[in-house]
Amino acid sequence: MSHDHEAVLEFDYPDAQRAARVARSVRVEAGDVDGDRTDVRVDRDGATVAVTVTAADLVALRAGLNTWTALVDVAERCGGAT
């Protein structure tokens, strides 16, 4: 299935160590949460974590964005990243 829609969520942290902690925490979910209609990639550049969600349709994109925003929120709260 073609994934024609894409959105990038960027999260900035006070330092690279906190960003790395969040990226590690959510990256492990990438293979488990992906579905037939969405894919995700988690990258980190210094103190910024980028989550790229691609989807086959806008409904799947919205669902993917909601899922990954929630996963990052949990990682931040559990790891004291904010």
PDB file of N, CA, C and O in Angstrom:
ATOM      1  N   MET A   1       0.843  -1.177   0.000  1.00  0.00           N
ATOM      2  CA  MET A   1       0.000   0.000   0.000  1.00  0.00           C
ATOM      3  C   MET A   1       0.891   1.245   0.000  1.00  0.00           C
ATOM      4  O   MET A   1       1.884   1.303   0.725  1.00  0.00           O
ATOM      5  N   SER A   2       0.541   2.209  -0.794  1.00  0.00           N
ATOM      6  CA  SER A   2       1.309   3.442  -0.903  1.00  0.00           C
ATOM      7  C   SER A   2       0.996   4.380   0.269  1.00  0.00           C
ATOM      8  O   SER A   2      -0.162   4.538   0.658  1.00  0.00           O
ATOM      9  N   HIS A   3       2.030   4.989   0.816  1.00  0.00           N
ATOM     10  CA  HIS A   3       1.860   5.941   1.915  1.00  0.00           C
ATOM     11  C   HIS A   3       2.123   7.343   1.377  1.00  0.00           C
ATOM     12  O   HIS A   3       3.254   7.828   1.383  1.00  0.00           O
ATOM     13  N   ASP A   4       1.047   7.982   0.909  1.00  0.00           N
ATOM     14  CA  ASP A   4       1.150   9.265   0.233  1.00  0.00           C
ATOM     15  C   ASP A   4       1.141  10.473   1.167  1.00  0.00           C
ATOM     16  O   ASP A   4       1.436  11.585   0.729  1.00  0.00           O
ATOM     17  N   HIS A   5       0.814  10.284   2.423  1.00  0.00           N
ATOM     18  CA  HIS A   5       0.698  11.399   3.368  1.00  0.00           C
ATOM     19  C   HIS A   5       1.798  11.291   4.419  1.00  0.00           C
ATOM     20  O   HIS A   5       2.149  10.198   4.863  1.00  0.00           O
ATOM     21  N   GLU A   6       2.339  12.458   4.809  1.00  0.00           N
ATOM     22  CA  GLU A   6       3.441  12.472   5.769  1.00  0.00           C
ATOM     23  C   GLU A   6       3.322  13.673   6.688  1.00  0.00           C
ATOM     24  O   GLU A   6       2.916  14.758   6.272  1.00  0.00           O
ATOM     25  N   ALA A   7       3.684  13.458   7.950  1.00  0.00           N
ATOM     26  CA  ALA A   7       3.773  14.549   8.918  1.00  0.00           C
ATOM     27  C   ALA A   7       4.989  14.292   9.798  1.00  0.00           C
ATOM     28  O   ALA A   7       5.317  13.148  10.111  1.00  0.00           O
ATOM     29  N   VAL A   8       5.644  15.365  10.186  1.00  0.00           N
ATOM     30  CA  VAL A   8       6.817  15.259  11.053  1.00  0.00           C
ATOM     31  C   VAL A   8       6.529  16.021  12.344  1.00  0.00           C
ATOM     32  O   VAL A   8       6.199  17.207  12.324  1.00  0.00           O
ATOM     33  N   LEU A   9       6.661  15.322  13.453  1.00  0.00           N
ATOM     34  CA  LEU A   9       6.530  15.931  14.775  1.00  0.00           C
ATOM     35  C   LEU A   9       7.937  16.149  15.309  1.00  0.00           C
ATOM     36  O   LEU A   9       8.744  15.219  15.324  1.00  0.00           O
ATOM     37  N   GLU A  10       8.240  17.366  15.747  1.00  0.00           N
ATOM     38  CA  GLU A  10       9.555  17.648  16.328  1.00  0.00           C
ATOM     39  C   GLU A  10       9.388  18.060  17.772  1.00  0.00           C
ATOM     40  O   GLU A  10       8.543  18.892  18.106  1.00  0.00           O
ATOM     41  N   PHE A  11      10.211  17.461  18.630  1.00  0.00           N
ATOM     42  CA  PHE A  11      10.176  17.725  20.055  1.00  0.00           C
ATOM     43  C   PHE A  11      11.559  18.193  20.482  1.00  0.00           C
ATOM     44  O   PHE A  11      12.547  17.485  20.289  1.00  0.00           O
ATOM     45  N   ASP A  12      11.629  19.385  21.062  1.00  0.00           N
ATOM     46  CA  ASP A  12      12.903  19.959  21.506  1.00  0.00           C
ATOM     47  C   ASP A  12      13.039  19.805  23.018  1.00  0.00           C
ATOM     48  O   ASP A  12      12.079  20.005  23.763  1.00  0.00           O
ATOM     49  N   TYR A  13      14.244  19.447  23.460  1.00  0.00           N
ATOM     50  CA  TYR A  13      14.522  19.210  24.865  1.00  0.00           C
ATOM     51  C   TYR A  13      15.662  20.101  25.330  1.00  0.00           C
ATOM     52  O   TYR A  13      16.411  20.631  24.510  1.00  0.00           O
ATOM     53  N   PRO A  14      15.798  20.269  26.640  1.00  0.00           N
ATOM     54  CA  PRO A  14      16.856  21.143  27.161  1.00  0.00           C
ATOM     55  C   PRO A  14      18.264  20.688  26.804  1.00  0.00           C
ATOM     56  O   PRO A  14      19.175  21.510  26.702  1.00  0.00           O
ATOM     57  N   ASP A  15      18.451  19.363  26.612  1.00  0.00           N
ATOM     58  CA  ASP A  15      19.782  18.879  26.266  1.00  0.00           C
ATOM     59  C   ASP A  15      19.674  17.573  25.472  1.00  0.00           C
ATOM     60  O   ASP A  15      18.620  16.939  25.430  1.00  0.00           O
ATOM     61  N   ALA A  16      20.783  17.191  24.851  1.00  0.00           N
ATOM     62  CA  ALA A  16      20.818  16.001  23.994  1.00  0.00           C
ATOM     63  C   ALA A  16      20.594  14.716  24.786  1.00  0.00           C
ATOM     64  O   ALA A  16      20.047  13.752  24.251  1.00  0.00           O
ATOM     65  N   GLN A  17      21.004  14.690  26.040  1.00  0.00           N
ATOM     66  CA  GLN A  17      20.836  13.493  26.862  1.00  0.00           C
ATOM     67  C   GLN A  17      19.345  13.190  27.073  1.00  0.00           C
ATOM     68  O   GLN A  17      18.925  12.037  26.980  1.00  0.00           O
ATOM     69  N   ARG A  18      18.570  14.201  27.351  1.00  0.00           N
ATOM     70  CA  ARG A  18      17.129  14.001  27.538  1.00  0.00           C
ATOM     71  C   ARG A  18      16.467  13.596  26.229  1.00  0.00           C
ATOM     72  O   ARG A  18      15.587  12.735  26.214  1.00  0.00           O
ATOM     73  N   ALA A  19      16.884  14.209  25.141  1.00  0.00           N
ATOM     74  CA  ALA A  19      16.329  13.845  23.833  1.00  0.00           C
ATOM     75  C   ALA A  19      16.660  12.395  23.500  1.00  0.00           C
ATOM     76  O   ALA A  19      15.815  11.671  22.973  1.00  0.00           O
ATOM     77  N   ALA A  20      17.880  11.966  23.804  1.00  0.00           N
ATOM     78  CA  ALA A  20      18.279  10.586  23.529  1.00  0.00           C
ATOM     79  C   ALA A  20      17.433   9.606  24.335  1.00  0.00           C
ATOM     80  O   ALA A  20      17.059   8.545  23.834  1.00  0.00           O
ATOM     81  N   ARG A  21      17.133   9.960  25.576  1.00  0.00           N
ATOM     82  CA  ARG A  21      16.314   9.100  26.429  1.00  0.00           C
ATOM     83  C   ARG A  21      14.916   8.919  25.834  1.00  0.00           C
ATOM     84  O   ARG A  21      14.399   7.802  25.789  1.00  0.00           O
ATOM     85  N   VAL A  22      14.311  10.006  25.383  1.00  0.00           N
ATOM     86  CA  VAL A  22      12.979   9.935  24.783  1.00  0.00           C
ATOM     87  C   VAL A  22      13.032   9.149  23.475  1.00  0.00           C
ATOM     88  O   VAL A  22      12.190   8.284  23.237  1.00  0.00           O
ATOM     89  N   ALA A  23      14.010   9.442  22.632  1.00  0.00           N
ATOM     90  CA  ALA A  23      14.123   8.746  21.344  1.00  0.00           C
ATOM     91  C   ALA A  23      14.273   7.244  21.541  1.00  0.00           C
ATOM     92  O   ALA A  23      13.624   6.463  20.846  1.00  0.00           O
ATOM     93  N   ARG A  24      15.119   6.831  22.480  1.00  0.00           N
ATOM     94  CA  ARG A  24      15.288   5.399  22.755  1.00  0.00           C
ATOM     95  C   ARG A  24      13.985   4.771  23.232  1.00  0.00           C
ATOM     96  O   ARG A  24      13.644   3.654  22.844  1.00  0.00           O
ATOM     97  N   SER A  25      13.273   5.491  24.065  1.00  0.00           N
ATOM     98  CA  SER A  25      12.035   4.959  24.630  1.00  0.00           C
ATOM     99  C   SER A  25      10.962   4.736  23.574  1.00  0.00           C
ATOM    100  O   SER A  25      10.265   3.722  23.605  1.00  0.00           O
ATOM    101  N   VAL A  26      10.824   5.662  22.651  1.00  0.00           N
ATOM    102  CA  VAL A  26       9.745   5.522  21.657  1.00  0.00           C
ATOM    103  C   VAL A  26      10.184   4.735  20.432  1.00  0.00           C
ATOM    104  O   VAL A  26       9.348   4.131  19.761  1.00  0.00           O
ATOM    105  N   ARG A  27      11.472   4.729  20.126  1.00  0.00           N
ATOM    106  CA  ARG A  27      11.954   4.012  18.937  1.00  0.00           C
ATOM    107  C   ARG A  27      11.633   2.518  18.998  1.00  0.00           C
ATOM    108  O   ARG A  27      11.352   1.902  17.970  1.00  0.00           O
ATOM    109  N   VAL A  28      11.672   1.939  20.190  1.00  0.00           N
ATOM    110  CA  VAL A  28      11.391   0.505  20.320  1.00  0.00           C
ATOM    111  C   VAL A  28       9.948   0.172  19.956  1.00  0.00           C
ATOM    112  O   VAL A  28       9.638  -0.979  19.649  1.00  0.00           O
ATOM    113  N   GLU A  29       9.067   1.163  19.986  1.00  0.00           N
ATOM    114  CA  GLU A  29       7.667   0.945  19.638  1.00  0.00           C
ATOM    115  C   GLU A  29       7.432   0.971  18.127  1.00  0.00           C
ATOM    116  O   GLU A  29       6.376   0.539  17.665  1.00  0.00           O
ATOM    117  N   ALA A  30       8.377   1.459  17.367  1.00  0.00           N
ATOM    118  CA  ALA A  30       8.169   1.657  15.921  1.00  0.00           C
ATOM    119  C   ALA A  30       7.718   0.393  15.211  1.00  0.00           C
ATOM    120  O   ALA A  30       6.777   0.440  14.419  1.00  0.00           O
ATOM    121  N   GLY A  31       8.353  -0.715  15.469  1.00  0.00           N
ATOM    122  CA  GLY A  31       7.974  -1.948  14.797  1.00  0.00           C
ATOM    123  C   GLY A  31       6.671  -2.541  15.296  1.00  0.00           C
ATOM    124  O   GLY A  31       5.985  -3.253  14.563  1.00  0.00           O
ATOM    125  N   ASP A  32       6.327  -2.246  16.554  1.00  0.00           N
ATOM    126  CA  ASP A  32       5.125  -2.817  17.149  1.00  0.00           C
ATOM    127  C   ASP A  32       3.864  -2.031  16.816  1.00  0.00           C
ATOM    128  O   ASP A  32       2.786  -2.613  16.700  1.00  0.00           O
ATOM    129  N   VAL A  33       3.987  -0.721  16.662  1.00  0.00           N
ATOM    130  CA  VAL A  33       2.810   0.128  16.470  1.00  0.00           C
ATOM    131  C   VAL A  33       2.475   0.309  15.000  1.00  0.00           C
ATOM    132  O   VAL A  33       1.317   0.552  14.660  1.00  0.00           O
ATOM    133  N   ASP A  34       3.461   0.196  14.123  1.00  0.00           N
ATOM    134  CA  ASP A  34       3.186   0.351  12.687  1.00  0.00           C
ATOM    135  C   ASP A  34       2.089  -0.610  12.254  1.00  0.00           C
ATOM    136  O   ASP A  34       1.971  -1.720  12.773  1.00  0.00           O
ATOM    137  N   GLY A  35       1.299  -0.166  11.303  1.00  0.00           N
ATOM    138  CA  GLY A  35       0.249  -1.026  10.771  1.00  0.00           C
ATOM    139  C   GLY A  35       0.337  -1.095   9.261  1.00  0.00           C
ATOM    140  O   GLY A  35       1.323  -0.662   8.665  1.00  0.00           O
ATOM    141  N   ASP A  36      -0.691  -1.637   8.654  1.00  0.00           N
ATOM    142  CA  ASP A  36      -0.724  -1.726   7.194  1.00  0.00           C
ATOM    143  C   ASP A  36      -0.848  -0.351   6.554  1.00  0.00           C
ATOM    144  O   ASP A  36      -0.410  -0.147   5.422  1.00  0.00           O
ATOM    145  N   ARG A  37      -1.446   0.589   7.276  1.00  0.00           N
ATOM    146  CA  ARG A  37      -1.714   1.901   6.683  1.00  0.00           C
ATOM    147  C   ARG A  37      -0.767   2.991   7.150  1.00  0.00           C
ATOM    148  O   ARG A  37      -0.848   4.117   6.660  1.00  0.00           O
ATOM    149  N   THR A  38       0.138   2.692   8.093  1.00  0.00           N
ATOM    150  CA  THR A  38       1.078   3.702   8.585  1.00  0.00           C
ATOM    151  C   THR A  38       2.464   3.117   8.782  1.00  0.00           C
ATOM    152  O   THR A  38       2.628   1.916   8.996  1.00  0.00           O
ATOM    153  N   ASP A  39       3.454   3.989   8.704  1.00  0.00           N
ATOM    154  CA  ASP A  39       4.841   3.678   9.056  1.00  0.00           C
ATOM    155  C   ASP A  39       5.361   4.845   9.873  1.00  0.00           C
ATOM    156  O   ASP A  39       4.824   5.950   9.803  1.00  0.00           O
ATOM    157  N   VAL A  40       6.406   4.599  10.646  1.00  0.00           N
ATOM    158  CA  VAL A  40       6.994   5.668  11.451  1.00  0.00           C
ATOM    159  C   VAL A  40       8.502   5.525  11.474  1.00  0.00           C
ATOM    160  O   VAL A  40       9.051   4.428  11.368  1.00  0.00           O
ATOM    161  N   ARG A  41       9.153   6.666  11.615  1.00  0.00           N
ATOM    162  CA  ARG A  41      10.602   6.705  11.782  1.00  0.00           C
ATOM    163  C   ARG A  41      10.902   7.691  12.905  1.00  0.00           C
ATOM    164  O   ARG A  41      10.335   8.783  12.937  1.00  0.00           O
ATOM    165  N   VAL A  42      11.782   7.318  13.820  1.00  0.00           N
ATOM    166  CA  VAL A  42      12.170   8.178  14.933  1.00  0.00           C
ATOM    167  C   VAL A  42      13.645   8.521  14.762  1.00  0.00           C
ATOM    168  O   VAL A  42      14.491   7.631  14.676  1.00  0.00           O
ATOM    169  N   ASP A  43      13.947   9.815  14.711  1.00  0.00           N
ATOM    170  CA  ASP A  43      15.319  10.292  14.554  1.00  0.00           C
ATOM    171  C   ASP A  43      15.632  11.292  15.659  1.00  0.00           C
ATOM    172  O   ASP A  43      14.735  11.917  16.224  1.00  0.00           O
ATOM    173  N   ARG A  44      16.907  11.428  15.954  1.00  0.00           N
ATOM    174  CA  ARG A  44      17.343  12.442  16.912  1.00  0.00           C
ATOM    175  C   ARG A  44      18.527  13.199  16.342  1.00  0.00           C
ATOM    176  O   ARG A  44      19.457  12.611  15.791  1.00  0.00           O
ATOM    177  N   ASP A  45      18.475  14.506  16.485  1.00  0.00           N
ATOM    178  CA  ASP A  45      19.582  15.373  16.095  1.00  0.00           C
ATOM    179  C   ASP A  45      19.853  16.304  17.267  1.00  0.00           C
ATOM    180  O   ASP A  45      19.152  17.298  17.459  1.00  0.00           O
ATOM    181  N   GLY A  46      20.868  15.976  18.042  1.00  0.00           N
ATOM    182  CA  GLY A  46      21.159  16.776  19.221  1.00  0.00           C
ATOM    183  C   GLY A  46      20.021  16.710  20.222  1.00  0.00           C
ATOM    184  O   GLY A  46      19.657  15.630  20.686  1.00  0.00           O
ATOM    185  N   ALA A  47      19.461  17.862  20.554  1.00  0.00           N
ATOM    186  CA  ALA A  47      18.394  17.943  21.549  1.00  0.00           C
ATOM    187  C   ALA A  47      16.999  17.901  20.934  1.00  0.00           C
ATOM    188  O   ALA A  47      16.017  18.224  21.604  1.00  0.00           O
ATOM    189  N   THR A  48      16.904  17.508  19.673  1.00  0.00           N
ATOM    190  CA  THR A  48      15.614  17.440  18.989  1.00  0.00           C
ATOM    191  C   THR A  48      15.313  16.011  18.556  1.00  0.00           C
ATOM    192  O   THR A  48      16.155  15.335  17.964  1.00  0.00           O
ATOM    193  N   VAL A  49      14.099  15.564  18.860  1.00  0.00           N
ATOM    194  CA  VAL A  49      13.609  14.257  18.415  1.00  0.00           C
ATOM    195  C   VAL A  49      12.560  14.519  17.343  1.00  0.00           C
ATOM    196  O   VAL A  49      11.641  15.314  17.543  1.00  0.00           O
ATOM    197  N   ALA A  50      12.702  13.847  16.204  1.00  0.00           N
ATOM    198  CA  ALA A  50      11.736  13.964  15.112  1.00  0.00           C
ATOM    199  C   ALA A  50      11.058  12.618  14.905  1.00  0.00           C
ATOM    200  O   ALA A  50      11.716  11.585  14.775  1.00  0.00           O
ATOM    201  N   VAL A  51       9.737  12.650  14.876  1.00  0.00           N
ATOM    202  CA  VAL A  51       8.943  11.451  14.608  1.00  0.00           C
ATOM    203  C   VAL A  51       8.237  11.688  13.282  1.00  0.00           C
ATOM    204  O   VAL A  51       7.385  12.571  13.179  1.00  0.00           O
ATOM    205  N   THR A  52       8.586  10.906  12.268  1.00  0.00           N
ATOM    206  CA  THR A  52       7.991  11.039  10.939  1.00  0.00           C
ATOM    207  C   THR A  52       6.973   9.931  10.757  1.00  0.00           C
ATOM    208  O   THR A  52       7.305   8.747  10.811  1.00  0.00           O
ATOM    209  N   VAL A  53       5.728  10.331  10.542  1.00  0.00           N
ATOM    210  CA  VAL A  53       4.639   9.383  10.339  1.00  0.00           C
ATOM    211  C   VAL A  53       4.199   9.487   8.882  1.00  0.00           C
ATOM    212  O   VAL A  53       3.883  10.574   8.400  1.00  0.00           O
ATOM    213  N   THR A  54       4.181   8.351   8.185  1.00  0.00           N
ATOM    214  CA  THR A  54       3.646   8.301   6.827  1.00  0.00           C
ATOM    215  C   THR A  54       2.424   7.400   6.841  1.00  0.00           C
ATOM    216  O   THR A  54       2.365   6.419   7.582  1.00  0.00           O
ATOM    217  N   ALA A  55       1.447   7.751   6.007  1.00  0.00           N
ATOM    218  CA  ALA A  55       0.190   6.999   6.031  1.00  0.00           C
ATOM    219  C   ALA A  55      -0.431   6.929   4.650  1.00  0.00           C
ATOM    220  O   ALA A  55      -0.169   7.754   3.774  1.00  0.00           O
ATOM    221  N   ALA A  56      -1.259   5.916   4.492  1.00  0.00           N
ATOM    222  CA  ALA A  56      -1.956   5.696   3.224  1.00  0.00           C
ATOM    223  C   ALA A  56      -3.104   6.681   3.028  1.00  0.00           C
ATOM    224  O   ALA A  56      -3.466   6.993   1.894  1.00  0.00           O
ATOM    225  N   ASP A  57      -3.675   7.169   4.118  1.00  0.00           N
ATOM    226  CA  ASP A  57      -4.813   8.087   4.024  1.00  0.00           C
ATOM    227  C   ASP A  57      -4.805   9.023   5.225  1.00  0.00           C
ATOM    228  O   ASP A  57      -4.074   8.802   6.190  1.00  0.00           O
ATOM    229  N   LEU A  58      -5.612  10.054   5.160  1.00  0.00           N
ATOM    230  CA  LEU A  58      -5.597  11.069   6.214  1.00  0.00           C
ATOM    231  C   LEU A  58      -6.120  10.555   7.548  1.00  0.00           C
ATOM    232  O   LEU A  58      -5.657  10.998   8.599  1.00  0.00           O
ATOM    233  N   VAL A  59      -7.064   9.639   7.527  1.00  0.00           N
ATOM    234  CA  VAL A  59      -7.569   9.072   8.778  1.00  0.00           C
ATOM    235  C   VAL A  59      -6.458   8.302   9.487  1.00  0.00           C
ATOM    236  O   VAL A  59      -6.287   8.432  10.699  1.00  0.00           O
ATOM    237  N   ALA A  60      -5.713   7.511   8.744  1.00  0.00           N
ATOM    238  CA  ALA A  60      -4.595   6.766   9.319  1.00  0.00           C
ATOM    239  C   ALA A  60      -3.497   7.714   9.798  1.00  0.00           C
ATOM    240  O   ALA A  60      -2.867   7.460  10.825  1.00  0.00           O
ATOM    241  N   LEU A  61      -3.264   8.794   9.070  1.00  0.00           N
ATOM    242  CA  LEU A  61      -2.255   9.776   9.483  1.00  0.00           C
ATOM    243  C   LEU A  61      -2.647  10.404  10.815  1.00  0.00           C
ATOM    244  O   LEU A  61      -1.816  10.511  11.717  1.00  0.00           O
ATOM    245  N   ARG A  62      -3.892  10.816  10.946  1.00  0.00           N
ATOM    246  CA  ARG A  62      -4.364  11.411  12.202  1.00  0.00           C
ATOM    247  C   ARG A  62      -4.212  10.422  13.351  1.00  0.00           C
ATOM    248  O   ARG A  62      -3.740  10.787  14.428  1.00  0.00           O
ATOM    249  N   ALA A  63      -4.606   9.184  13.129  1.00  0.00           N
ATOM    250  CA  ALA A  63      -4.484   8.163  14.171  1.00  0.00           C
ATOM    251  C   ALA A  63      -3.019   7.949  14.552  1.00  0.00           C
ATOM    252  O   ALA A  63      -2.691   7.829  15.732  1.00  0.00           O
ATOM    253  N   GLY A  64      -2.150   7.902  13.554  1.00  0.00           N
ATOM    254  CA  GLY A  64      -0.727   7.739  13.820  1.00  0.00           C
ATOM    255  C   GLY A  64      -0.149   8.898  14.609  1.00  0.00           C
ATOM    256  O   GLY A  64       0.641   8.694  15.530  1.00  0.00           O
ATOM    257  N   LEU A  65      -0.538  10.106  14.256  1.00  0.00           N
ATOM    258  CA  LEU A  65      -0.053  11.285  14.980  1.00  0.00           C
ATOM    259  C   LEU A  65      -0.519  11.265  16.423  1.00  0.00           C
ATOM    260  O   LEU A  65       0.251  11.583  17.330  1.00  0.00           O
ATOM    261  N   ASN A  66      -1.775  10.893  16.644  1.00  0.00           N
ATOM    262  CA  ASN A  66      -2.290  10.799  18.013  1.00  0.00           C
ATOM    263  C   ASN A  66      -1.523   9.757  18.816  1.00  0.00           C
ATOM    264  O   ASN A  66      -1.168   9.996  19.970  1.00  0.00           O
ATOM    265  N   THR A  67      -1.269   8.616  18.215  1.00  0.00           N
ATOM    266  CA  THR A  67      -0.540   7.539  18.892  1.00  0.00           C
ATOM    267  C   THR A  67       0.859   7.982  19.272  1.00  0.00           C
ATOM    268  O   THR A  67       1.277   7.796  20.415  1.00  0.00           O
ATOM    269  N   TRP A  68       1.588   8.563  18.334  1.00  0.00           N
ATOM    270  CA  TRP A  68       2.985   8.911  18.591  1.00  0.00           C
ATOM    271  C   TRP A  68       3.121  10.110  19.501  1.00  0.00           C
ATOM    272  O   TRP A  68       4.085  10.193  20.263  1.00  0.00           O
ATOM    273  N   THR A  69       2.193  11.031  19.447  1.00  0.00           N
ATOM    274  CA  THR A  69       2.210  12.145  20.403  1.00  0.00           C
ATOM    275  C   THR A  69       2.026  11.603  21.819  1.00  0.00           C
ATOM    276  O   THR A  69       2.705  12.040  22.749  1.00  0.00           O
ATOM    277  N   ALA A  70       1.111  10.655  21.977  1.00  0.00           N
ATOM    278  CA  ALA A  70       0.878  10.058  23.295  1.00  0.00           C
ATOM    279  C   ALA A  70       2.095   9.263  23.767  1.00  0.00           C
ATOM    280  O   ALA A  70       2.450   9.332  24.943  1.00  0.00           O
ATOM    281  N   LEU A  71       2.738   8.511  22.877  1.00  0.00           N
ATOM    282  CA  LEU A  71       3.918   7.740  23.260  1.00  0.00           C
ATOM    283  C   LEU A  71       5.066   8.645  23.701  1.00  0.00           C
ATOM    284  O   LEU A  71       5.760   8.340  24.671  1.00  0.00           O
ATOM    285  N   VAL A  72       5.268   9.749  22.996  1.00  0.00           N
ATOM    286  CA  VAL A  72       6.319  10.695  23.387  1.00  0.00           C
ATOM    287  C   VAL A  72       5.977  11.318  24.740  1.00  0.00           C
ATOM    288  O   VAL A  72       6.857  11.490  25.584  1.00  0.00           O
ATOM    289  N   ASP A  73       4.717  11.652  24.948  1.00  0.00           N
ATOM    290  CA  ASP A  73       4.285  12.232  26.225  1.00  0.00           C
ATOM    291  C   ASP A  73       4.587  11.287  27.384  1.00  0.00           C
ATOM    292  O   ASP A  73       5.094  11.717  28.419  1.00  0.00           O
ATOM    293  N   VAL A  74       4.281  10.018  27.218  1.00  0.00           N
ATOM    294  CA  VAL A  74       4.561   9.031  28.265  1.00  0.00           C
ATOM    295  C   VAL A  74       6.070   8.915  28.499  1.00  0.00           C
ATOM    296  O   VAL A  74       6.518   8.859  29.644  1.00  0.00           O
ATOM    297  N   ALA A  75       6.847   8.879  27.423  1.00  0.00           N
ATOM    298  CA  ALA A  75       8.310   8.785  27.566  1.00  0.00           C
ATOM    299  C   ALA A  75       8.863   9.987  28.301  1.00  0.00           C
ATOM    300  O   ALA A  75       9.773   9.855  29.120  1.00  0.00           O
ATOM    301  N   GLU A  76       8.320  11.163  28.012  1.00  0.00           N
ATOM    302  CA  GLU A  76       8.773  12.376  28.700  1.00  0.00           C
ATOM    303  C   GLU A  76       8.457  12.309  30.190  1.00  0.00           C
ATOM    304  O   GLU A  76       9.307  12.619  31.024  1.00  0.00           O
ATOM    305  N   ARG A  77       7.252  11.911  30.516  1.00  0.00           N
ATOM    306  CA  ARG A  77       6.845  11.864  31.927  1.00  0.00           C
ATOM    307  C   ARG A  77       7.587  10.791  32.707  1.00  0.00           C
ATOM    308  O   ARG A  77       7.975  11.013  33.854  1.00  0.00           O
ATOM    309  N   CYS A  78       7.787   9.637  32.100  1.00  0.00           N
ATOM    310  CA  CYS A  78       8.472   8.540  32.791  1.00  0.00           C
ATOM    311  C   CYS A  78       9.973   8.807  32.938  1.00  0.00           C
ATOM    312  O   CYS A  78      10.597   8.405  33.920  1.00  0.00           O
ATOM    313  N   GLY A  79      10.524   9.481  31.957  1.00  0.00           N
ATOM    314  CA  GLY A  79      11.967   9.720  31.986  1.00  0.00           C
ATOM    315  C   GLY A  79      12.364  11.071  32.531  1.00  0.00           C
ATOM    316  O   GLY A  79      13.552  11.388  32.590  1.00  0.00           O
ATOM    317  N   GLY A  80      11.388  11.879  32.933  1.00  0.00           N
ATOM    318  CA  GLY A  80      11.700  13.197  33.450  1.00  0.00           C
ATOM    319  C   GLY A  80      12.361  14.097  32.420  1.00  0.00           C
ATOM    320  O   GLY A  80      13.241  14.888  32.755  1.00  0.00           O
ATOM    321  N   ALA A  81      11.934  13.977  31.153  1.00  0.00           N
ATOM    322  CA  ALA A  81      12.604  14.696  30.078  1.00  0.00           C
ATOM    323  C   ALA A  81      12.218  16.162  29.996  1.00  0.00           C
ATOM    324  O   ALA A  81      12.950  16.952  29.401  1.00  0.00           O
ATOM    325  N   THR A  82      11.098  16.543  30.571  1.00  0.00           N
ATOM    326  CA  THR A  82      10.675  17.941  30.436  1.00  0.00           C
ATOM    327  C   THR A  82      11.026  18.750  31.635  1.00  0.00           C
ATOM    328  O   THR A  82      10.739  19.946  31.680  1.00  0.00           O
TER     329      THR A  82
END
